[in-house]
Amino acid sequence: MNDSLKTLLVVAFLIVIVWNLGAGLYYLLVDRGQSKRTVNALTRRIALSVALIVLVIIGIWTGAIRPHGV
């Protein structure tokens, strides 16, 4: 897998995470605690964040991603 595809995958994950965070805020303001949409959006955000961290760790462990010093 080339570097640009890896970068695109990580950026796509981050965009979806931010989208779910925004959806959670929107549902919090609109529903005013009457539905579970806020909880569901924030649960999806946490699950996606954990999945991204696990994928990065697996990528580093297998050698697909090489970390570098900044």
Rosetta constraint file for C-alpha pairs under 8 A:
AtomPair CA 1 CA 5 HARMONIC 6.68 0.50
AtomPair CA 1 CA 6 HARMONIC 7.04 0.50
AtomPair CA 1 CA 64 HARMONIC 7.82 0.50
AtomPair CA 2 CA 6 HARMONIC 6.61 0.50
AtomPair CA 3 CA 7 HARMONIC 6.18 0.50
AtomPair CA 4 CA 8 HARMONIC 6.04 0.50
AtomPair CA 5 CA 9 HARMONIC 6.13 0.50
AtomPair CA 6 CA 10 HARMONIC 6.34 0.50
AtomPair CA 7 CA 11 HARMONIC 6.12 0.50
AtomPair CA 8 CA 12 HARMONIC 5.97 0.50
AtomPair CA 9 CA 13 HARMONIC 6.26 0.50
AtomPair CA 10 CA 14 HARMONIC 6.28 0.50
AtomPair CA 10 CA 52 HARMONIC 7.40 0.50
AtomPair CA 11 CA 15 HARMONIC 6.15 0.50
AtomPair CA 12 CA 16 HARMONIC 6.28 0.50
AtomPair CA 13 CA 17 HARMONIC 6.16 0.50
AtomPair CA 13 CA 48 HARMONIC 7.25 0.50
AtomPair CA 13 CA 52 HARMONIC 6.91 0.50
AtomPair CA 14 CA 18 HARMONIC 6.18 0.50
AtomPair CA 15 CA 19 HARMONIC 6.05 0.50
AtomPair CA 16 CA 20 HARMONIC 6.19 0.50
AtomPair CA 16 CA 45 HARMONIC 7.98 0.50
AtomPair CA 17 CA 21 HARMONIC 6.27 0.50
AtomPair CA 17 CA 45 HARMONIC 5.21 0.50
AtomPair CA 17 CA 48 HARMONIC 6.43 0.50
AtomPair CA 17 CA 49 HARMONIC 6.85 0.50
AtomPair CA 18 CA 22 HARMONIC 6.18 0.50
AtomPair CA 18 CA 45 HARMONIC 7.77 0.50
AtomPair CA 19 CA 23 HARMONIC 6.13 0.50
AtomPair CA 20 CA 24 HARMONIC 6.07 0.50
AtomPair CA 20 CA 41 HARMONIC 5.46 0.50
AtomPair CA 20 CA 42 HARMONIC 6.61 0.50
AtomPair CA 20 CA 44 HARMONIC 6.97 0.50
AtomPair CA 20 CA 45 HARMONIC 5.58 0.50
AtomPair CA 21 CA 25 HARMONIC 6.40 0.50
AtomPair CA 21 CA 41 HARMONIC 6.91 0.50
AtomPair CA 21 CA 42 HARMONIC 6.28 0.50
AtomPair CA 21 CA 45 HARMONIC 6.39 0.50
AtomPair CA 22 CA 26 HARMONIC 6.13 0.50
AtomPair CA 23 CA 27 HARMONIC 6.05 0.50
AtomPair CA 23 CA 38 HARMONIC 7.46 0.50
AtomPair CA 23 CA 41 HARMONIC 6.34 0.50
AtomPair CA 24 CA 28 HARMONIC 6.02 0.50
AtomPair CA 24 CA 37 HARMONIC 7.24 0.50
AtomPair CA 24 CA 38 HARMONIC 4.57 0.50
AtomPair CA 24 CA 39 HARMONIC 7.23 0.50
AtomPair CA 24 CA 40 HARMONIC 7.90 0.50
AtomPair CA 24 CA 41 HARMONIC 5.08 0.50
AtomPair CA 24 CA 42 HARMONIC 5.79 0.50
AtomPair CA 25 CA 29 HARMONIC 6.30 0.50
AtomPair CA 25 CA 38 HARMONIC 7.16 0.50
AtomPair CA 26 CA 30 HARMONIC 6.08 0.50
AtomPair CA 27 CA 31 HARMONIC 5.47 0.50
AtomPair CA 27 CA 32 HARMONIC 7.66 0.50
AtomPair CA 27 CA 37 HARMONIC 6.21 0.50
AtomPair CA 27 CA 38 HARMONIC 5.24 0.50
AtomPair CA 28 CA 32 HARMONIC 5.73 0.50
AtomPair CA 28 CA 33 HARMONIC 6.68 0.50
AtomPair CA 28 CA 38 HARMONIC 5.61 0.50
AtomPair CA 31 CA 35 HARMONIC 6.30 0.50
AtomPair CA 36 CA 40 HARMONIC 6.20 0.50
AtomPair CA 37 CA 41 HARMONIC 6.10 0.50
AtomPair CA 38 CA 42 HARMONIC 6.23 0.50
AtomPair CA 39 CA 43 HARMONIC 5.96 0.50
AtomPair CA 40 CA 44 HARMONIC 6.19 0.50
AtomPair CA 41 CA 45 HARMONIC 6.29 0.50
AtomPair CA 42 CA 46 HARMONIC 6.25 0.50
AtomPair CA 43 CA 47 HARMONIC 6.17 0.50
AtomPair CA 44 CA 48 HARMONIC 6.06 0.50
AtomPair CA 45 CA 49 HARMONIC 6.11 0.50
AtomPair CA 46 CA 50 HARMONIC 6.16 0.50
AtomPair CA 47 CA 51 HARMONIC 6.08 0.50
AtomPair CA 48 CA 52 HARMONIC 6.08 0.50
AtomPair CA 49 CA 53 HARMONIC 6.27 0.50
AtomPair CA 50 CA 54 HARMONIC 6.12 0.50
AtomPair CA 51 CA 55 HARMONIC 6.06 0.50
AtomPair CA 52 CA 56 HARMONIC 6.18 0.50
AtomPair CA 53 CA 57 HARMONIC 6.19 0.50
AtomPair CA 54 CA 58 HARMONIC 6.08 0.50
AtomPair CA 55 CA 59 HARMONIC 5.97 0.50
AtomPair CA 56 CA 60 HARMONIC 6.16 0.50
AtomPair CA 56 CA 65 HARMONIC 7.48 0.50
AtomPair CA 57 CA 61 HARMONIC 6.05 0.50
AtomPair CA 58 CA 62 HARMONIC 6.02 0.50
AtomPair CA 59 CA 63 HARMONIC 5.97 0.50
AtomPair CA 59 CA 64 HARMONIC 4.92 0.50
AtomPair CA 59 CA 65 HARMONIC 5.05 0.50
AtomPair CA 60 CA 64 HARMONIC 6.11 0.50
AtomPair CA 60 CA 65 HARMONIC 4.79 0.50
AtomPair CA 60 CA 66 HARMONIC 6.01 0.50
AtomPair CA 60 CA 67 HARMONIC 7.15 0.50
